[in-house]
Amino acid sequence: MVCGGFNCSKNALIVLNVLYILVSFILIGVAAYGRVAAMVTSLTLVGSLIACGVFLFIISLIGLIGAAKHHQVLLFFYMIILFLLFLLQFSLACACLAVNQDQKDALAEQGWRMASNDTRHDVQRQFDCCGFKDPDLDFLEPLGHPVCVTVAACCDKNSDAFCCSGIINGSQPPCPCQPCLLKMREVIYNAFSVTGGVGLFFSLTEIIGVWLAMRYRNQKDPLANPSAFL
């Protein structure tokens, strides 16, 4: 049996789709980490790659069934959908890698503006920070925040800074906390870089799946009825 034969193509396509299932979990895991780690950021690109990972998992199952049964219709739709998924995933991955630092900060600011006070409170507690850029802003401001009294690294019971008490006094000390943007920057940048790199690498492998499915679909099963229509 040569490597380009029917059985070789069938086994290769089955193995490739098993790998795609593993890749989908990797893609979902990496992108989900980036979205959870940067809780308030408006990471639409990262969220879209999570959707691509879920879709790749479903398409891989279709490819497995189509390869095992040499099902013409399933293999046809598998090729078309996998190619469209490649285009989408490749575009999103390139977009993640192309976002510059100012754009990442702008996305983070947009996310903070849209976040609820409960979400801002959770971010402050997770990153030991207070506020987005200015810890002394009132929570009613667009970039404001709830009081940081629960942030152990910022406030103690005796702290009378406005960021910790929420009460304006005559001569209150400045907030001892760092703003959350400084604490989240590295996580946000890594989320874009890692997600974009992983998405780009694995999207290129999907072209192999399209080519292999096309070749396998046009091959004749040596054990099938010689007069069967392919």
C-alpha positions in Angstrom: 0.0 0.0 0.0 1.4 3.4 -1.0 1.1 6.4 1.2 -1.3 8.1 -1.3 -3.7 5.1 -1.3 -7.2 5.0 0.0 -6.5 3.4 3.4 -3.6 5.8 4.0 -5.7 8.8 3.2 -8.5 7.5 5.4 -6.2 6.9 8.4 -4.5 10.2 8.0 -7.8 12.1 8.0 -9.0 10.3 11.1 -5.7 11.0 12.9 -5.8 14.6 11.8 -9.4 15.1 13.1 -8.4 13.6 16.4 -5.6 16.1 16.6 -8.1 18.9 15.7 -10.2 17.8 18.7 -7.2 18.3 20.9 -6.4 21.6 19.2 -9.9 22.8 19.8 -9.5 22.2 23.6 -6.1 24.0 23.5 -7.6 26.9 21.6 -10.6 27.2 23.9 -8.4 26.9 27.0 -5.8 29.5 25.9 -8.4 32.0 24.8 -10.6 31.4 27.8 -7.6 32.1 30.1 -7.0 35.4 28.3 -10.6 36.4 28.7 -10.9 35.4 32.4 -7.5 36.8 33.4 -8.3 40.2 32.0 -11.8 40.2 33.4 -13.0 43.7 32.4 -11.3 44.1 29.1 -13.4 44.1 25.9 -11.6 41.2 24.3 -14.0 40.6 21.5 -11.2 39.0 19.4 -10.3 36.6 22.1 -13.9 35.6 22.6 -14.3 35.0 18.9 -11.4 32.6 19.0 -13.1 30.7 21.7 -16.1 30.3 19.4 -13.7 29.1 16.7 -12.4 26.5 19.0 -15.9 25.2 19.8 -16.8 25.2 16.1 -13.6 23.3 15.3 -14.5 20.6 17.8 -17.9 20.1 16.1 -16.4 20.1 12.6 -13.8 17.6 13.8 -16.5 15.2 14.9 -18.1 15.5 11.4 -14.8 14.9 9.8 -14.2 11.7 11.9 -17.6 10.3 10.9 -17.1 11.2 7.3 -13.7 9.7 7.2 -14.7 6.5 8.9 -17.7 5.9 6.6 -16.2 7.6 3.4 -19.5 9.6 3.4 -19.5 11.9 0.4 -21.9 14.5 1.7 -20.3 14.8 5.1 -16.8 15.1 3.6 -18.1 17.8 1.2 -19.5 19.9 4.0 -16.5 19.2 6.1 -14.2 20.7 3.4 -16.3 23.8 2.9 -16.8 24.6 6.6 -13.3 23.8 7.6 -12.0 26.2 4.9 -14.3 28.9 6.0 -13.2 28.3 9.6 -9.6 28.6 8.5 -10.3 32.0 6.9 -12.1 33.3 10.1 -9.5 31.9 12.5 -6.6 33.1 10.5 -8.1 36.6 10.3 -8.8 36.8 14.0 -5.4 35.5 15.0 -3.7 38.1 12.8 -5.9 40.8 14.3 -4.9 39.8 17.8 -1.2 40.0 16.9 -1.7 43.3 15.1 -3.2 45.2 18.0 -0.7 47.7 19.4 -0.3 48.8 23.0 -2.4 51.9 22.7 -5.3 49.9 21.2 -5.0 47.3 24.0 -5.2 50.0 26.6 -8.2 51.6 24.8 -9.9 48.2 24.8 -9.2 47.8 28.5 -10.6 51.2 29.2 -13.7 50.5 27.2 -14.2 47.3 29.1 -13.8 49.1 32.4 -16.4 51.7 31.4 -18.9 48.9 30.5 -18.2 46.8 33.6 -20.5 46.8 36.6 -19.3 47.9 40.0 -19.4 44.2 41.1 -17.0 43.3 38.3 -14.7 46.3 39.1 -14.7 45.2 42.7 -13.7 41.6 41.8 -10.9 42.9 39.5 -9.5 45.2 42.3 -9.5 42.3 44.7 -7.9 39.9 42.3 -5.1 42.2 41.1 -4.6 44.1 44.4 -5.3 47.4 42.8 -7.7 50.3 43.1 -9.4 52.1 40.2 -8.5 52.0 36.6 -6.1 54.9 36.1 -6.9 57.1 39.1 -7.5 55.4 42.5 -9.1 58.6 43.9 -12.1 58.8 41.5 -15.6 58.5 42.8 -17.5 55.5 41.6 -20.0 57.7 39.8 -17.3 58.8 37.3 -17.1 56.9 34.0 -13.7 55.5 35.1 -14.6 55.4 38.7 -14.6 52.4 41.0 -16.1 51.1 44.3 -14.1 51.7 47.5 -11.1 49.5 47.9 -11.5 48.6 51.6 -11.5 44.9 50.8 -8.2 45.1 48.9 -5.7 43.9 51.6 -2.7 45.2 49.8 -4.2 48.7 49.7 -6.1 49.5 52.8 -6.0 48.5 56.5 -8.7 49.2 59.1 -7.2 52.5 60.0 -6.9 53.9 56.5 -8.8 57.1 55.9 -7.8 57.6 52.2 -10.8 58.3 50.0 -10.2 55.2 47.9 -10.6 53.1 51.0 -13.3 54.9 52.9 -15.3 56.6 50.2 -15.6 59.5 52.5 -14.2 62.9 51.7 -12.3 64.4 54.6 -10.4 67.7 54.8 -6.9 66.4 54.5 -7.0 62.8 53.5 -3.9 60.9 52.4 -3.5 59.8 48.8 -4.5 56.3 47.9 -1.7 53.8 48.5 -2.8 51.5 45.7 -1.6 51.2 42.2 -4.2 51.6 39.5 -5.5 48.4 37.9 -4.4 49.3 34.4 -0.8 49.0 35.5 -1.4 45.6 37.1 -3.5 44.2 34.2 -1.3 45.4 31.4 1.0 42.4 31.3 -1.9 40.0 31.5 -3.8 41.8 28.7 -0.8 41.9 26.4 0.0 38.2 27.0 -3.6 37.3 26.3 -3.5 38.9 22.9 -0.1 37.5 22.0 -0.5 33.9 23.1 -4.1 33.6 21.8 -3.1 35.2 18.4 0.0 33.0 18.1 -1.8 29.7 19.0 -4.7 30.6 16.7 -2.4 31.5 13.8 -0.3 28.3 14.1 -3.3 25.9 14.3 -5.3 27.7 11.6 -2.5 26.9 9.1 -2.9 23.2 9.8 -6.6 23.3 8.7 -5.5 23.8 5.1 -4.0 20.3 5.4 -7.3 19.0 6.5 -9.1 20.6 3.5 -6.6 19.1 1.0 -6.6 15.7 2.6 -10.4 15.5 2.7 -10.6 16.6 -0.9 -8.2 13.9 -2.0 -9.8 11.2 0.1 -13.3 12.1 -1.1 -12.2 11.5 -4.7 -10.6 8.1 -4.1 -12.4 4.8 -4.6 -12.7 2.3 -1.8 -11.0 -0.9 -3.0 -13.4 -3.0 -1.0 -16.6 -1.3 -2.2 -18.8 -2.3 -5.1 -16.8 -1.5 -8.3 -19.9 -0.1 -9.9 -20.7 2.2 -7.0 -21.0 5.9 -7.8 -18.4 8.1 -6.2 
